[in-house]
Amino acid sequence: MSYTAHIDTFAFDNLPPAELQPEYVFELPELQFPERLNCAAELLDRHVEEGRGDRLCIQAEGLRWTYAELQDKANRIAHVLTRQLGLVPGNRVLLCAPNNPMMVACWFGVIKAGGIVVAAMPLLRAKELSTIADIAQISHALCDEALRAEVEGAQQKSATLKTLRFFNGRADVANATNAADALEPLMAQASGQFQTVDTAATDTCLLGFTSGTTGVPKATMHFHRDVMAVCACWPPHVLRAEADDVFIGSPPVAFTFGLGGQVLFPMSIGASMALLEKAGPNQLVDGMERFGATVVFTAPTSYRVMAQQGERLRKTRLRKCVSAGEALTASTRALWKDATGIEIIDGIGSTEMLHIFISHREEEARPGATGKAVPGYRAKVVDDEGRELPPGTVGKLAVQGPTGCRYLNDSRQSKYVSQGWNLTGDAYLMDADGYFVYQARTDDMIISAGYNIAAPEVEEALMQHAAVAECAVIGVADAERGQIVKAFVVLSAGHAAGDAMVRELQDFVKSTVAPYKYPRAVQFVDQLPRTATGKLQRFRLHGQ
Ligand code: 3UK
C-alpha cells in the first residue's frame, strides 16, 4: 500500500479489486495530480492563502460568508471532530441537512480532518439512514437540528454510529443551540486555525450513495483526486463560468449533481453559491431574484414548471442553465428557450462517475441529444459483448475518464464495470456527427412483437396531451407479443378517467409516434413512485 493519511483503513480495505475497477484516463495536462492532495486545501484554503479570503463564498437567507469565514467555520469543525469527538483520518461522518451554509462548513470540516463524508438526502428516514450507517460503518454524524428525530432513530438501530452533534438549533425548536449535543458551542471554543490533513490523492474523501431507482443502495467511493478531476473537466471546458458568477440550484448537496453544481464548481473558480433549503420551482425563481444568481443547476421537470414565469426570469441575471438527472426532451429545451432566451446545457452524469461526462456547450446544443464526451472522458455505444456499434445503432453506453465506478464491497461492481469501461445502464445511440442520443435506461427498453420501444419516448408522446399531468411507461409480459407497452397516467385537474380517455390517449400517441409504440394498456393513478432525487421508479410499477 502506498502513502495514505488514513489511520482507519476501512475505505481502502473495501475498494473493489483492481481488476474489477474501470480503466482511468488522465490524458489532459490539467489531470496530472500530485501524490498528496486534499480537495479542501484546493477548493477552500488556496483562495484564502492567495488573498481571496474576502471574496463572497456563500449566500443564504439572511447570511453572507466570505471564503475566510467559511474556512474559519470549517477549521473549528475539524478541531471539534479531531480533538473532542475522537475522529481519526479515514473515519466516516454522516452529514444530514438541507442545503445550507452549516452543511457546507461541515463538509469541509470533515474533509480537512481527513474524514470521509457520507452525506444523506434530507428526506431519508431512520431506517434508510441506519442502512447507510451499516454499509459505510459510520461512527460520527453532524446533523441539522430539524432532522434530529430521524438521526437519533438511526443511531438506535446502528452498531457503529455513536457520536452525534446537531447544528442550526433555533430558539423556536426544542433543544435549541444550548442543548448538550449542539455543535456551535463546541465550535466557539475551538481554534479557527487548522492544519488541513495531508491526504493522499487516492484517499477516499466521499461516499456517494446511489439514489436507488432499484434495490439496496450502493456506496460509490470517490478520492480527493476525483473531486478535483470533475472540477477540471466539465466546468472549464463546457460550462465556462467565471469568478463573479453566483451558482444556485435545486438538487441536495448530498446528491453528487448538487454537490458539484452548487459547491465544488463555484469554489474551484473562486465564485459563490446561493443555498436554498427548499428549492421547488417557485422557490428557485425567488432565489434567483433575491441572490442575483447567474448559473442554475436543476432537472428537466423543474425547467418545465419555471418556464411559466418567463417574464420574471428574463429580468434576473441568469445566464447559464444546466439540466441533468433525467433526459432533457427537445420540447423542454424549446419551452425554456422561448420563455427565457437561454439555451440549456444538458449533461448526463452519475453517482458512480461523480459528475457529468457527456454534455455540450450552449452554442453546440442539438435538441434531443445529450452531447459529446466531455474533454477528459471517452464514450461509445456497445453491444452485449462490449463491441463498439456503428453510428445510429442503439446499444449500451460505455464511458471512461479520470473518475469511475468503485462500489464499496458490493458484488454489483461487475455489472457497472466491464472490460475496463463503465456501463451506466443507459441505452444510447451515437448519431453520424458523434452526438449521443438518449433512448432509455436499459431496463426500460421494451421489446414488443420484435420492436424496440424506449419507455421515455412513449411518455414524451403522452405528455403532449393536455389531460396528462404525469405518466410512466413500462413493458409488461404478454403471451402473444412478449411484452406490451403499459402506461400509468396521472390526469390533470378537470379530466376524467375512463374507457373514453384510454382510447383518446391511445389514438393521440398513434398520431404522433410510430403506431406500434402506443400503450395497449393504460392505468390511471394518483401519483407515480419517485426517488428522493425525483427520479421515476418504473420498476415499482411492475405488478400494479
Ligand atoms: C440518468 C440522464 C439522460 C441516466 C447525476 C449529473 O443523475 C445523476 O446521478 P444518478 O446516479 O443517476 C444516473 C443516471 O441518471 N441521467 C442523468 N442525467 C441524464 N439521462 N440525460 C441526462 N442528462 O440514466 C444516468 O445513468 O442519480 C447527474 C451529475 C451527477 C449525478 N450524480
Boltz pocket constraint, residues with backbone or C-beta under 6 A from the ligand:
constraints:
  - pocket:
      binder: B
      contacts: [[A, 210], [A, 211], [A, 255], [A, 256], [A, 257], [A, 258], [A, 323], [A, 324], [A, 325], [A, 326], [A, 327], [A, 328], [A, 346], [A, 347], [A, 348], [A, 349], [A, 350], [A, 351], [A, 352], [A, 354], [A, 355], [A, 356], [A, 370], [A, 424], [A, 425], [A, 426], [A, 438], [A, 441], [A, 533]]
      max_distance: 6.0
